[in-house]
Amino acid sequence: MIDWLVNLDRALFVFLNGIHHPSMDPIMVFFSAKLVWVPLYAFLIYLLFKRFHKQGFIYLIAVLLAVGAADQLTSTLMKPGFERLRPCHDPELIEVTRVVDRCGGRYGFASGHAANTFMLAAFFVGVFADNRRMRWLFLWSALVAYSRIYLGVHFPGDVIVGALLGVTIGYGFFWSARKIADARAN
């Protein structure tokens, strides 16, 4: 079963990575650039404090802890623990992998980009649950995750697992922050 999933993941990567156009390259590099995220998340933190005032600090601490958790889980534990080569480092795929920017570290399971963006999406969608427009954050996260495949640095399974971890961590930290904020309000 594991071999079947790995082979499916590799075949799906070759297919998705093979769908490209030179005009899309800078757009996908843009979506993967971490500094691009800063204005968006700074704006979301502004909205957090605008809505919750002093309670915003509870949510801010929670989201910062969640970023650390998602990042450390993928980068410090999973990547060196599983030692799954990135497609751009895989000797069997080097000839068919299209790397747009740079390859990155040796291992890629699970995607930290996917974990972090989906974690932030889940957290802020939870915080602003009454605002249906916030759901577009999941689209943003999906574009970031897809960009990692397009750029040749992650398998689809890397980003799927990263996304699932991110959503779990994001909602978990959101619910914890909400319980603390509610308890302090009473």
Secondary structure as UniProt FT lines:
FT   HELIX           2..18
FT   HELIX           22..24
FT   HELIX           25..32
FT   HELIX           34..36
FT   HELIX           37..52
FT   HELIX           53..55
FT   HELIX           56..72
FT   HELIX           73..78
FT   HELIX           79..82
FT   HELIX           87..89
FT   TURN            91..96
FT   HELIX           112..127
FT   TURN            128..130
FT   HELIX           132..135
FT   HELIX           136..150
FT   TURN            151..152
FT   HELIX           156..185
//
